[in-house]
Amino acid sequence: MDKKIIAIALVAIMVVAGAGGALMLLGGGGANNVKATGNLPVFGNANNDDAIDQKDVDLMNKLLADDTISRAEYDFLDANQDGKFDKSDVELVQKIIKREKCDIFYMNWEDKPQKQSFPVTADKICINRYFFVELLDILGMTKNLKLASTSLTESRAGIYDLPAGVASYVGGKAPTTERILEEKCDFILADTWDTKVCEAAMEADPKITTLYIDIYSYGNLIRFVEIMGLLVNKTTEAQKYASFVNGINDYIENGMKGVTKTKLALAHYYASSSDAKTGYEVKPCSSPYLMECLADVFNTEPNTKNGHYSVDNEWTYKNYKKSFDAMLILYENYGTGLTLTKEDFNSQIAAQEEAFSPISIKADGNLYHAVYFTITFGSYAYLPMVAHMLYPEKFSEDKGWEYLQKYFSDFTSVDVDVKNDGAWFAL
């Protein structure tokens, strides 16, 4: 697969190979010299780590051989979900390890056991959210993308470089059941709003598998990568990603010890808007949930639509040092097939800093800028750099670039020097 060098412009967005090819914790666990992560909530994952392997078999046999060992901390022993833990559960785990045909059970988006025929075929994949393509690239499966919304194939055509032959449908949610069947999709990645469409497709064609991703279970995206990795035999890739995100979480958690979180307003600035009164929104989309580990994010009134609302500069003047002590402006531009260049980014920063000049927010060192991010599979990689922006004495700039580079080098098909070829942050 050929790689290509390209300037990346939107935070939490990734680029996948071009022509020709292309979460976070549940309870339970165990010791047994294994770190329980909760990232792979599949029954039979006895030690609750990031893999179903011989360690689970050994632990289960140990527990069966010694009734004096408490089983209370092991939530996933009953692999076949028959209500008891016995040798048949060990035998099922051995089948999973060998990838033999069987039924497995995992905790679905409702945190309920979900039965699934195993293993799964995913040669023609349908996705109903544009950023689900990131999951495919993490697993090295973007070439299998068959059907996606025009919100990906057209509106974000300048952001993602998709494989040839991807069919598209109009709208930002799921296609019709008929379209899924028409394209002969065998695997659907869907958010939980579109269960009716997907369930009808699976009823019409039992060979179709759907993995529902709860995009509003903020911070839990790792588990969906791990579950899909197990289903489609991409466990190595999934575990590598889980290790990367776990490392970032540890880095942030350790760095924030003893730190008083700044009270931060997040502003989503629309690059296509020239009207300052409607140019940005406070508390954009899911970004605040991602940022909660770093800041006390300003919360809007509970009756505002989607938890955020449009404001003008006057609002900022009135609320600085009252409702918030710092502001991070996120810049976005899509829908025209163009990416946000460094020149565009710098021009917009200059315009906003001029607009805010009547107050001391910039002079105080409390005005920050970044390209847009929200909770997607790639967004964790940006937290270390945002951490550096907010707390430079605790988090280094070098580590911020290091995590970004590692994400693009290890989990996307793009060859890019993020520090020199990407418009990311104003440091």
ZABABA-817868 format. One record per residue (C-alpha): residue number from 0; residue in one letter; y, x negated, z negated. Coordinates in steps of 0.5 Angstrom, whole numbers. Layout:
BEGIN
<k: NUM; r: A; c2: Y; c1: X; c3: Z> $
...
This chain:
BEGIN
<k: 0; r: M; c2: 0; c1: 0; c3: 0> $
<k: 1; r: D; c2: 7; c1: -3; c3: 2> $
<k: 2; r: K; c2: 12; c1: -4; c3: -3> $
<k: 3; r: K; c2: 19; c1: -3; c3: -1> $
<k: 4; r: I; c2: 26; c1: -6; c3: -5> $
<k: 5; r: I; c2: 31; c1: 0; c3: -6> $
<k: 6; r: A; c2: 36; c1: 1; c3: -11> $
<k: 7; r: I; c2: 35; c1: 6; c3: -16> $
<k: 8; r: A; c2: 40; c1: 11; c3: -18> $
<k: 9; r: L; c2: 38; c1: 16; c3: -23> $
<k: 10; r: V; c2: 35; c1: 15; c3: -30> $
<k: 11; r: A; c2: 28; c1: 18; c3: -31> $
<k: 12; r: I; c2: 27; c1: 18; c3: -24> $
<k: 13; r: M; c2: 22; c1: 14; c3: -20> $
<k: 14; r: V; c2: 21; c1: 12; c3: -13> $
<k: 15; r: V; c2: 14; c1: 12; c3: -10> $
<k: 16; r: A; c2: 11; c1: 9; c3: -4> $
<k: 17; r: G; c2: 13; c1: 11; c3: 3> $
<k: 18; r: A; c2: 9; c1: 12; c3: 10> $
<k: 19; r: G; c2: 2; c1: 13; c3: 9> $
<k: 20; r: G; c2: 1; c1: 13; c3: 2> $
<k: 21; r: A; c2: 5; c1: 15; c3: -3> $
<k: 22; r: L; c2: 7; c1: 26; c3: -51> $
<k: 23; r: M; c2: 7; c1: 26; c3: -57> $
<k: 24; r: L; c2: 2; c1: 27; c3: -63> $
<k: 25; r: L; c2: -3; c1: 32; c3: -65> $
<k: 26; r: G; c2: -7; c1: 31; c3: -72> $
<k: 27; r: G; c2: -13; c1: 28; c3: -74> $
<k: 28; r: G; c2: -16; c1: 22; c3: -73> $
<k: 29; r: G; c2: -20; c1: 17; c3: -77> $
<k: 30; r: A; c2: -21; c1: 10; c3: -79> $
<k: 31; r: N; c2: -27; c1: 6; c3: -76> $
<k: 32; r: N; c2: -22; c1: 0; c3: -75> $
<k: 33; r: V; c2: -19; c1: 4; c3: -69> $
<k: 34; r: K; c2: -12; c1: 6; c3: -69> $
<k: 35; r: A; c2: -11; c1: 14; c3: -68> $
<k: 36; r: T; c2: -6; c1: 16; c3: -63> $
<k: 37; r: G; c2: -7; c1: 23; c3: -62> $
<k: 38; r: N; c2: -6; c1: 22; c3: -55> $
<k: 39; r: L; c2: -12; c1: 24; c3: -52> $
<k: 40; r: P; c2: -14; c1: 31; c3: -55> $
<k: 41; r: V; c2: -21; c1: 32; c3: -53> $
<k: 42; r: F; c2: -27; c1: 34; c3: -57> $
<k: 43; r: G; c2: -31; c1: 28; c3: -57> $
<k: 44; r: N; c2: -26; c1: 23; c3: -58> $
<k: 45; r: A; c2: -28; c1: 22; c3: -65> $
<k: 46; r: N; c2: -24; c1: 17; c3: -67> $
<k: 47; r: N; c2: -18; c1: 20; c3: -64> $
<k: 48; r: D; c2: -15; c1: 14; c3: -60> $
<k: 49; r: D; c2: -13; c1: 13; c3: -53> $
<k: 50; r: A; c2: -21; c1: 13; c3: -50> $
<k: 51; r: I; c2: -27; c1: 17; c3: -50> $
<k: 52; r: D; c2: -32; c1: 11; c3: -51> $
<k: 53; r: Q; c2: -38; c1: 7; c3: -54> $
<k: 54; r: K; c2: -33; c1: 7; c3: -61> $
<k: 55; r: D; c2: -34; c1: 15; c3: -61> $
<k: 56; r: V; c2: -41; c1: 15; c3: -60> $
<k: 57; r: D; c2: -42; c1: 9; c3: -66> $
<k: 58; r: L; c2: -37; c1: 13; c3: -71> $
<k: 59; r: M; c2: -41; c1: 20; c3: -69> $
<k: 60; r: N; c2: -48; c1: 17; c3: -71> $
<k: 61; r: K; c2: -45; c1: 13; c3: -77> $
<k: 62; r: L; c2: -43; c1: 20; c3: -80> $
<k: 63; r: L; c2: -49; c1: 23; c3: -78> $
<k: 64; r: A; c2: -53; c1: 18; c3: -81> $
<k: 65; r: D; c2: -49; c1: 18; c3: -88> $
<k: 66; r: D; c2: -47; c1: 25; c3: -91> $
<k: 67; r: T; c2: -43; c1: 22; c3: -96> $
<k: 68; r: I; c2: -38; c1: 20; c3: -91> $
<k: 69; r: S; c2: -32; c1: 25; c3: -91> $
<k: 70; r: R; c2: -31; c1: 28; c3: -84> $
<k: 71; r: A; c2: -25; c1: 32; c3: -86> $
<k: 72; r: E; c2: -20; c1: 27; c3: -82> $
<k: 73; r: Y; c2: -24; c1: 27; c3: -76> $
<k: 74; r: D; c2: -22; c1: 33; c3: -72> $
<k: 75; r: F; c2: -25; c1: 32; c3: -65> $
<k: 76; r: L; c2: -33; c1: 31; c3: -67> $
<k: 77; r: D; c2: -35; c1: 38; c3: -65> $
<k: 78; r: A; c2: -35; c1: 36; c3: -58> $
<k: 79; r: N; c2: -39; c1: 42; c3: -55> $
<k: 80; r: Q; c2: -35; c1: 47; c3: -59> $
<k: 81; r: D; c2: -41; c1: 50; c3: -62> $
<k: 82; r: G; c2: -38; c1: 51; c3: -69> $
<k: 83; r: K; c2: -43; c1: 45; c3: -72> $
<k: 84; r: F; c2: -43; c1: 37; c3: -71> $
<k: 85; r: D; c2: -50; c1: 35; c3: -69> $
<k: 86; r: K; c2: -54; c1: 30; c3: -65> $
<k: 87; r: S; c2: -52; c1: 35; c3: -59> $
<k: 88; r: D; c2: -45; c1: 33; c3: -59> $
<k: 89; r: V; c2: -46; c1: 25; c3: -59> $
<k: 90; r: E; c2: -51; c1: 27; c3: -53> $
<k: 91; r: L; c2: -45; c1: 30; c3: -49> $
<k: 92; r: V; c2: -40; c1: 25; c3: -51> $
<k: 93; r: Q; c2: -45; c1: 20; c3: -48> $
<k: 94; r: K; c2: -45; c1: 24; c3: -41> $
<k: 95; r: I; c2: -37; c1: 24; c3: -41> $
<k: 96; r: I; c2: -37; c1: 16; c3: -42> $
<k: 97; r: K; c2: -42; c1: 16; c3: -36> $
<k: 98; r: R; c2: -38; c1: 22; c3: -32> $
<k: 99; r: E; c2: -44; c1: 26; c3: -31> $
<k: 100; r: K; c2: -43; c1: 33; c3: -30> $
<k: 101; r: C; c2: -42; c1: 37; c3: -36> $
<k: 102; r: D; c2: -37; c1: 42; c3: -39> $
<k: 103; r: I; c2: -32; c1: 39; c3: -44> $
<k: 104; r: F; c2: -26; c1: 42; c3: -48> $
<k: 105; r: Y; c2: -19; c1: 39; c3: -50> $
<k: 106; r: M; c2: -13; c1: 42; c3: -53> $
<k: 107; r: N; c2: -9; c1: 46; c3: -48> $
<k: 108; r: W; c2: -1; c1: 47; c3: -48> $
<k: 109; r: E; c2: -2; c1: 52; c3: -53> $
<k: 110; r: D; c2: -6; c1: 47; c3: -58> $
<k: 111; r: K; c2: -12; c1: 51; c3: -57> $
<k: 112; r: P; c2: -19; c1: 49; c3: -54> $
<k: 113; r: Q; c2: -20; c1: 49; c3: -47> $
<k: 114; r: K; c2: -26; c1: 49; c3: -43> $
<k: 115; r: Q; c2: -26; c1: 45; c3: -37> $
<k: 116; r: S; c2: -32; c1: 43; c3: -32> $
<k: 117; r: F; c2: -32; c1: 36; c3: -31> $
<k: 118; r: P; c2: -31; c1: 31; c3: -28> $
<k: 119; r: V; c2: -26; c1: 34; c3: -23> $
<k: 120; r: T; c2: -24; c1: 33; c3: -16> $
<k: 121; r: A; c2: -16; c1: 32; c3: -14> $
<k: 122; r: D; c2: -16; c1: 30; c3: -7> $
<k: 123; r: K; c2: -10; c1: 35; c3: -5> $
<k: 124; r: I; c2: -6; c1: 36; c3: -11> $
<k: 125; r: C; c2: 0; c1: 42; c3: -12> $
<k: 126; r: I; c2: 6; c1: 41; c3: -17> $
<k: 127; r: N; c2: 11; c1: 46; c3: -19> $
<k: 128; r: R; c2: 16; c1: 41; c3: -22> $
<k: 129; r: Y; c2: 19; c1: 35; c3: -18> $
<k: 130; r: F; c2: 18; c1: 30; c3: -24> $
<k: 131; r: F; c2: 11; c1: 31; c3: -24> $
<k: 132; r: V; c2: 10; c1: 27; c3: -18> $
<k: 133; r: E; c2: 12; c1: 21; c3: -23> $
<k: 134; r: L; c2: 5; c1: 23; c3: -27> $
<k: 135; r: L; c2: 1; c1: 22; c3: -20> $
<k: 136; r: D; c2: 5; c1: 15; c3: -19> $
<k: 137; r: I; c2: 3; c1: 13; c3: -26> $
<k: 138; r: L; c2: -5; c1: 14; c3: -24> $
<k: 139; r: G; c2: -4; c1: 12; c3: -17> $
<k: 140; r: M; c2: -5; c1: 18; c3: -14> $
<k: 141; r: T; c2: 1; c1: 20; c3: -10> $
<k: 142; r: K; c2: -2; c1: 20; c3: -4> $
<k: 143; r: N; c2: -6; c1: 26; c3: -6> $
<k: 144; r: L; c2: 0; c1: 30; c3: -6> $
<k: 145; r: K; c2: -1; c1: 36; c3: -2> $
<k: 146; r: L; c2: 4; c1: 41; c3: -4> $
<k: 147; r: A; c2: 11; c1: 41; c3: -7> $
<k: 148; r: S; c2: 17; c1: 45; c3: -8> $
<k: 149; r: T; c2: 23; c1: 44; c3: -4> $
<k: 150; r: S; c2: 27; c1: 42; c3: -10> $
<k: 151; r: L; c2: 23; c1: 35; c3: -9> $
<k: 152; r: T; c2: 22; c1: 35; c3: -2> $
<k: 153; r: E; c2: 29; c1: 36; c3: 0> $
<k: 154; r: S; c2: 34; c1: 36; c3: -6> $
<k: 155; r: R; c2: 31; c1: 30; c3: -8> $
<k: 156; r: A; c2: 29; c1: 27; c3: -2> $
<k: 157; r: G; c2: 34; c1: 21; c3: -3> $
<k: 158; r: I; c2: 31; c1: 20; c3: -10> $
<k: 159; r: Y; c2: 24; c1: 20; c3: -8> $
<k: 160; r: D; c2: 20; c1: 17; c3: -2> $
<k: 161; r: L; c2: 14; c1: 22; c3: -1> $
<k: 162; r: P; c2: 8; c1: 21; c3: 3> $
<k: 163; r: A; c2: 7; c1: 23; c3: 10> $
<k: 164; r: G; c2: 5; c1: 30; c3: 10> $
<k: 165; r: V; c2: 7; c1: 34; c3: 4> $
<k: 166; r: A; c2: 8; c1: 41; c3: 5> $
<k: 167; r: S; c2: 13; c1: 45; c3: 2> $
<k: 168; r: Y; c2: 15; c1: 51; c3: -1> $
<k: 169; r: V; c2: 22; c1: 54; c3: -3> $
<k: 170; r: G; c2: 24; c1: 55; c3: -10> $
<k: 171; r: G; c2: 24; c1: 51; c3: -16> $
<k: 172; r: K; c2: 17; c1: 54; c3: -19> $
<k: 173; r: A; c2: 10; c1: 55; c3: -17> $
<k: 174; r: P; c2: 9; c1: 57; c3: -10> $
<k: 175; r: T; c2: 5; c1: 63; c3: -8> $
<k: 176; r: T; c2: -2; c1: 64; c3: -10> $
<k: 177; r: E; c2: -3; c1: 65; c3: -2> $
<k: 178; r: R; c2: 0; c1: 58; c3: -1> $
<k: 179; r: I; c2: -4; c1: 54; c3: -6> $
<k: 180; r: L; c2: -10; c1: 57; c3: -2> $
<k: 181; r: E; c2: -7; c1: 56; c3: 5> $
<k: 182; r: E; c2: -6; c1: 49; c3: 3> $
<k: 183; r: K; c2: -13; c1: 48; c3: 0> $
<k: 184; r: C; c2: -11; c1: 45; c3: -6> $
<k: 185; r: D; c2: -16; c1: 43; c3: -11> $
<k: 186; r: F; c2: -12; c1: 41; c3: -17> $
<k: 187; r: I; c2: -5; c1: 44; c3: -19> $
<k: 188; r: L; c2: 0; c1: 41; c3: -24> $
<k: 189; r: A; c2: 4; c1: 47; c3: -27> $
<k: 190; r: D; c2: 9; c1: 48; c3: -32> $
<k: 191; r: T; c2: 7; c1: 54; c3: -37> $
<k: 192; r: W; c2: 11; c1: 59; c3: -34> $
<k: 193; r: D; c2: 7; c1: 60; c3: -28> $
<k: 194; r: T; c2: 0; c1: 61; c3: -31> $
<k: 195; r: K; c2: -1; c1: 68; c3: -27> $
<k: 196; r: V; c2: 0; c1: 65; c3: -20> $
<k: 197; r: C; c2: -5; c1: 59; c3: -22> $
<k: 198; r: E; c2: -10; c1: 63; c3: -25> $
<k: 199; r: A; c2: -10; c1: 68; c3: -19> $
<k: 200; r: A; c2: -11; c1: 62; c3: -15> $
<k: 201; r: M; c2: -17; c1: 59; c3: -19> $
<k: 202; r: E; c2: -20; c1: 66; c3: -19> $
<k: 203; r: A; c2: -20; c1: 66; c3: -12> $
<k: 204; r: D; c2: -23; c1: 59; c3: -11> $
<k: 205; r: P; c2: -27; c1: 57; c3: -17> $
<k: 206; r: K; c2: -26; c1: 49; c3: -15> $
<k: 207; r: I; c2: -19; c1: 49; c3: -16> $
<k: 208; r: T; c2: -17; c1: 46; c3: -23> $
<k: 209; r: T; c2: -10; c1: 47; c3: -26> $
<k: 210; r: L; c2: -7; c1: 43; c3: -32> $
<k: 211; r: Y; c2: -2; c1: 46; c3: -35> $
<k: 212; r: I; c2: 4; c1: 42; c3: -38> $
<k: 213; r: D; c2: 8; c1: 44; c3: -43> $
<k: 214; r: I; c2: 15; c1: 41; c3: -41> $
<k: 215; r: Y; c2: 18; c1: 44; c3: -47> $
<k: 216; r: S; c2: 13; c1: 41; c3: -52> $
<k: 217; r: Y; c2: 18; c1: 35; c3: -52> $
<k: 218; r: G; c2: 15; c1: 28; c3: -53> $
<k: 219; r: N; c2: 8; c1: 30; c3: -52> $
<k: 220; r: L; c2: 8; c1: 28; c3: -45> $
<k: 221; r: I; c2: 3; c1: 22; c3: -46> $
<k: 222; r: R; c2: -3; c1: 27; c3: -48> $
<k: 223; r: F; c2: -2; c1: 30; c3: -41> $
<k: 224; r: V; c2: -3; c1: 24; c3: -38> $
<k: 225; r: E; c2: -9; c1: 22; c3: -42> $
<k: 226; r: I; c2: -12; c1: 28; c3: -41> $
<k: 227; r: M; c2: -11; c1: 28; c3: -33> $
<k: 228; r: G; c2: -13; c1: 21; c3: -33> $
<k: 229; r: L; c2: -20; c1: 23; c3: -36> $
<k: 230; r: L; c2: -21; c1: 29; c3: -32> $
<k: 231; r: V; c2: -20; c1: 25; c3: -25> $
<k: 232; r: N; c2: -23; c1: 18; c3: -27> $
<k: 233; r: K; c2: -16; c1: 15; c3: -28> $
<k: 234; r: T; c2: -17; c1: 13; c3: -36> $
<k: 235; r: T; c2: -15; c1: 6; c3: -35> $
<k: 236; r: E; c2: -8; c1: 7; c3: -32> $
<k: 237; r: A; c2: -7; c1: 13; c3: -37> $
<k: 238; r: Q; c2: -9; c1: 8; c3: -43> $
<k: 239; r: K; c2: -4; c1: 3; c3: -40> $
<k: 240; r: Y; c2: 2; c1: 8; c3: -40> $
<k: 241; r: A; c2: 0; c1: 11; c3: -47> $
<k: 242; r: S; c2: 0; c1: 3; c3: -49> $
<k: 243; r: F; c2: 7; c1: 2; c3: -46> $
<k: 244; r: V; c2: 10; c1: 9; c3: -49> $
<k: 245; r: N; c2: 7; c1: 7; c3: -56> $
<k: 246; r: G; c2: 10; c1: 0; c3: -56> $
<k: 247; r: I; c2: 17; c1: 3; c3: -54> $
<k: 248; r: N; c2: 16; c1: 8; c3: -60> $
<k: 249; r: D; c2: 15; c1: 3; c3: -65> $
<k: 250; r: Y; c2: 20; c1: -2; c3: -62> $
<k: 251; r: I; c2: 25; c1: 4; c3: -63> $
<k: 252; r: E; c2: 22; c1: 6; c3: -70> $
<k: 253; r: N; c2: 23; c1: -1; c3: -73> $
<k: 254; r: G; c2: 30; c1: -2; c3: -70> $
<k: 255; r: M; c2: 32; c1: 4; c3: -73> $
<k: 256; r: K; c2: 30; c1: 3; c3: -80> $
<k: 257; r: G; c2: 36; c1: 3; c3: -85> $
<k: 258; r: V; c2: 41; c1: 5; c3: -79> $
<k: 259; r: T; c2: 45; c1: 11; c3: -80> $
<k: 260; r: K; c2: 45; c1: 15; c3: -74> $
<k: 261; r: T; c2: 51; c1: 16; c3: -70> $
<k: 262; r: K; c2: 54; c1: 23; c3: -69> $
<k: 263; r: L; c2: 53; c1: 24; c3: -61> $
<k: 264; r: A; c2: 55; c1: 29; c3: -56> $
<k: 265; r: L; c2: 51; c1: 28; c3: -49> $
<k: 266; r: A; c2: 55; c1: 30; c3: -43> $
<k: 267; r: H; c2: 52; c1: 32; c3: -36> $
<k: 268; r: Y; c2: 57; c1: 30; c3: -31> $
<k: 269; r: Y; c2: 56; c1: 33; c3: -24> $
<k: 270; r: A; c2: 58; c1: 28; c3: -19> $
<k: 271; r: S; c2: 59; c1: 33; c3: -14> $
<k: 272; r: S; c2: 64; c1: 37; c3: -18> $
<k: 273; r: S; c2: 71; c1: 35; c3: -17> $
<k: 274; r: D; c2: 74; c1: 40; c3: -22> $
<k: 275; r: A; c2: 75; c1: 37; c3: -29> $
<k: 276; r: K; c2: 74; c1: 44; c3: -32> $
<k: 277; r: T; c2: 67; c1: 45; c3: -29> $
<k: 278; r: G; c2: 65; c1: 38; c3: -28> $
<k: 279; r: Y; c2: 61; c1: 37; c3: -34> $
<k: 280; r: E; c2: 56; c1: 40; c3: -39> $
<k: 281; r: V; c2: 55; c1: 38; c3: -47> $
<k: 282; r: K; c2: 48; c1: 38; c3: -49> $
<k: 283; r: P; c2: 45; c1: 38; c3: -42> $
<k: 284; r: C; c2: 37; c1: 40; c3: -41> $
<k: 285; r: S; c2: 32; c1: 36; c3: -45> $
<k: 286; r: S; c2: 36; c1: 30; c3: -46> $
<k: 287; r: P; c2: 38; c1: 31; c3: -54> $
<k: 288; r: Y; c2: 31; c1: 32; c3: -56> $
<k: 289; r: L; c2: 29; c1: 25; c3: -52> $
<k: 290; r: M; c2: 35; c1: 22; c3: -56> $
<k: 291; r: E; c2: 34; c1: 25; c3: -63> $
<k: 292; r: C; c2: 30; c1: 18; c3: -65> $
<k: 293; r: L; c2: 37; c1: 15; c3: -64> $
<k: 294; r: A; c2: 42; c1: 19; c3: -65> $
<k: 295; r: D; c2: 45; c1: 26; c3: -69> $
<k: 296; r: V; c2: 46; c1: 30; c3: -63> $
<k: 297; r: F; c2: 51; c1: 35; c3: -63> $
<k: 298; r: N; c2: 48; c1: 42; c3: -62> $
<k: 299; r: T; c2: 52; c1: 47; c3: -59> $
<k: 300; r: E; c2: 52; c1: 55; c3: -61> $
<k: 301; r: P; c2: 45; c1: 58; c3: -61> $
<k: 302; r: N; c2: 48; c1: 63; c3: -56> $
<k: 303; r: T; c2: 49; c1: 59; c3: -51> $
<k: 304; r: K; c2: 45; c1: 59; c3: -44> $
<k: 305; r: N; c2: 40; c1: 54; c3: -44> $
<k: 306; r: G; c2: 43; c1: 51; c3: -51> $
<k: 307; r: H; c2: 49; c1: 47; c3: -47> $
<k: 308; r: Y; c2: 55; c1: 50; c3: -44> $
<k: 309; r: S; c2: 61; c1: 47; c3: -39> $
<k: 310; r: V; c2: 67; c1: 44; c3: -42> $
<k: 311; r: D; c2: 73; c1: 41; c3: -40> $
<k: 312; r: N; c2: 77; c1: 35; c3: -42> $
<k: 313; r: E; c2: 81; c1: 39; c3: -47> $
<k: 314; r: W; c2: 75; c1: 40; c3: -51> $
<k: 315; r: T; c2: 73; c1: 33; c3: -52> $
<k: 316; r: Y; c2: 80; c1: 32; c3: -54> $
<k: 317; r: K; c2: 80; c1: 37; c3: -60> $
<k: 318; r: N; c2: 73; c1: 35; c3: -62> $
<k: 319; r: Y; c2: 72; c1: 28; c3: -62> $
<k: 320; r: K; c2: 72; c1: 25; c3: -69> $
<k: 321; r: K; c2: 71; c1: 32; c3: -72> $
<k: 322; r: S; c2: 64; c1: 35; c3: -68> $
<k: 323; r: F; c2: 62; c1: 28; c3: -66> $
<k: 324; r: D; c2: 64; c1: 21; c3: -67> $
<k: 325; r: A; c2: 61; c1: 18; c3: -60> $
<k: 326; r: M; c2: 60; c1: 21; c3: -53> $
<k: 327; r: L; c2: 55; c1: 19; c3: -48> $
<k: 328; r: I; c2: 56; c1: 21; c3: -41> $
<k: 329; r: L; c2: 50; c1: 22; c3: -36> $
<k: 330; r: Y; c2: 52; c1: 22; c3: -28> $
<k: 331; r: E; c2: 48; c1: 25; c3: -23> $
<k: 332; r: N; c2: 48; c1: 26; c3: -16> $
<k: 333; r: Y; c2: 42; c1: 30; c3: -12> $
<k: 334; r: G; c2: 42; c1: 35; c3: -7> $
<k: 335; r: T; c2: 45; c1: 31; c3: -1> $
<k: 336; r: G; c2: 40; c1: 26; c3: 0> $
<k: 337; r: L; c2: 44; c1: 21; c3: -2> $
<k: 338; r: T; c2: 43; c1: 17; c3: -9> $
<k: 339; r: L; c2: 48; c1: 14; c3: -13> $
<k: 340; r: T; c2: 50; c1: 7; c3: -12> $
<k: 341; r: K; c2: 53; c1: 2; c3: -16> $
<k: 342; r: E; c2: 60; c1: 3; c3: -13> $
<k: 343; r: D; c2: 60; c1: 11; c3: -14> $
<k: 344; r: F; c2: 57; c1: 10; c3: -21> $
<k: 345; r: N; c2: 63; c1: 5; c3: -23> $
<k: 346; r: S; c2: 68; c1: 10; c3: -19> $
<k: 347; r: Q; c2: 66; c1: 16; c3: -23> $
<k: 348; r: I; c2: 66; c1: 12; c3: -30> $
<k: 349; r: A; c2: 73; c1: 10; c3: -28> $
<k: 350; r: A; c2: 76; c1: 17; c3: -27> $
<k: 351; r: Q; c2: 72; c1: 19; c3: -33> $
<k: 352; r: E; c2: 75; c1: 14; c3: -38> $
<k: 353; r: E; c2: 82; c1: 15; c3: -35> $
<k: 354; r: A; c2: 81; c1: 23; c3: -36> $
<k: 355; r: F; c2: 80; c1: 21; c3: -43> $
<k: 356; r: S; c2: 85; c1: 16; c3: -44> $
<k: 357; r: P; c2: 90; c1: 21; c3: -49> $
<k: 358; r: I; c2: 85; c1: 20; c3: -54> $
<k: 359; r: S; c2: 82; c1: 13; c3: -57> $
<k: 360; r: I; c2: 75; c1: 14; c3: -56> $
<k: 361; r: K; c2: 74; c1: 9; c3: -51> $
<k: 362; r: A; c2: 79; c1: 4; c3: -55> $
<k: 363; r: D; c2: 74; c1: 5; c3: -61> $
<k: 364; r: G; c2: 68; c1: 3; c3: -57> $
<k: 365; r: N; c2: 65; c1: 10; c3: -57> $
<k: 366; r: L; c2: 65; c1: 12; c3: -50> $
<k: 367; r: Y; c2: 58; c1: 11; c3: -46> $
<k: 368; r: H; c2: 56; c1: 12; c3: -39> $
<k: 369; r: A; c2: 49; c1: 12; c3: -36> $
<k: 370; r: V; c2: 46; c1: 15; c3: -30> $
<k: 371; r: Y; c2: 42; c1: 22; c3: -32> $
<k: 372; r: F; c2: 36; c1: 22; c3: -36> $
<k: 373; r: T; c2: 32; c1: 28; c3: -39> $
<k: 374; r: I; c2: 25; c1: 28; c3: -41> $
<k: 375; r: T; c2: 20; c1: 26; c3: -36> $
<k: 376; r: F; c2: 14; c1: 21; c3: -36> $
<k: 377; r: G; c2: 19; c1: 16; c3: -34> $
<k: 378; r: S; c2: 24; c1: 17; c3: -39> $
<k: 379; r: Y; c2: 22; c1: 13; c3: -45> $
<k: 380; r: A; c2: 23; c1: 7; c3: -41> $
<k: 381; r: Y; c2: 31; c1: 8; c3: -42> $
<k: 382; r: L; c2: 31; c1: 9; c3: -49> $
<k: 383; r: P; c2: 31; c1: 1; c3: -51> $
<k: 384; r: M; c2: 37; c1: 0; c3: -47> $
<k: 385; r: V; c2: 41; c1: 7; c3: -49> $
<k: 386; r: A; c2: 39; c1: 4; c3: -56> $
<k: 387; r: H; c2: 43; c1: -3; c3: -55> $
<k: 388; r: M; c2: 49; c1: 1; c3: -52> $
<k: 389; r: L; c2: 49; c1: 5; c3: -59> $
<k: 390; r: Y; c2: 47; c1: 0; c3: -64> $
<k: 391; r: P; c2: 48; c1: -7; c3: -60> $
<k: 392; r: E; c2: 47; c1: -11; c3: -67> $
<k: 393; r: K; c2: 40; c1: -8; c3: -68> $
<k: 394; r: F; c2: 37; c1: -8; c3: -60> $
<k: 395; r: S; c2: 38; c1: -13; c3: -55> $
<k: 396; r: E; c2: 40; c1: -12; c3: -48> $
<k: 397; r: D; c2: 35; c1: -17; c3: -46> $
<k: 398; r: K; c2: 29; c1: -12; c3: -49> $
<k: 399; r: G; c2: 33; c1: -6; c3: -45> $
<k: 400; r: W; c2: 32; c1: -9; c3: -38> $
<k: 401; r: E; c2: 25; c1: -12; c3: -40> $
<k: 402; r: Y; c2: 22; c1: -5; c3: -42> $
<k: 403; r: L; c2: 26; c1: -2; c3: -35> $
<k: 404; r: Q; c2: 23; c1: -7; c3: -31> $
<k: 405; r: K; c2: 16; c1: -6; c3: -34> $
<k: 406; r: Y; c2: 16; c1: 1; c3: -32> $
<k: 407; r: F; c2: 18; c1: 0; c3: -25> $
<k: 408; r: S; c2: 13; c1: -6; c3: -24> $
<k: 409; r: D; c2: 7; c1: -3; c3: -28> $
<k: 410; r: F; c2: 8; c1: 5; c3: -27> $
<k: 411; r: T; c2: 11; c1: 6; c3: -20> $
<k: 412; r: S; c2: 10; c1: 3; c3: -13> $
<k: 413; r: V; c2: 17; c1: 1; c3: -12> $
<k: 414; r: D; c2: 19; c1: -7; c3: -12> $
<k: 415; r: V; c2: 26; c1: -7; c3: -15> $
<k: 416; r: D; c2: 30; c1: -12; c3: -19> $
<k: 417; r: V; c2: 33; c1: -6; c3: -24> $
<k: 418; r: K; c2: 38; c1: -11; c3: -27> $
<k: 419; r: N; c2: 41; c1: -12; c3: -20> $
<k: 420; r: D; c2: 39; c1: -7; c3: -15> $
<k: 421; r: G; c2: 39; c1: -1; c3: -20> $
<k: 422; r: A; c2: 46; c1: 3; c3: -22> $
<k: 423; r: W; c2: 44; c1: 4; c3: -29> $
<k: 424; r: F; c2: 49; c1: 3; c3: -35> $
<k: 425; r: A; c2: 56; c1: 1; c3: -37> $
<k: 426; r: L; c2: 55; c1: -4; c3: -42> $
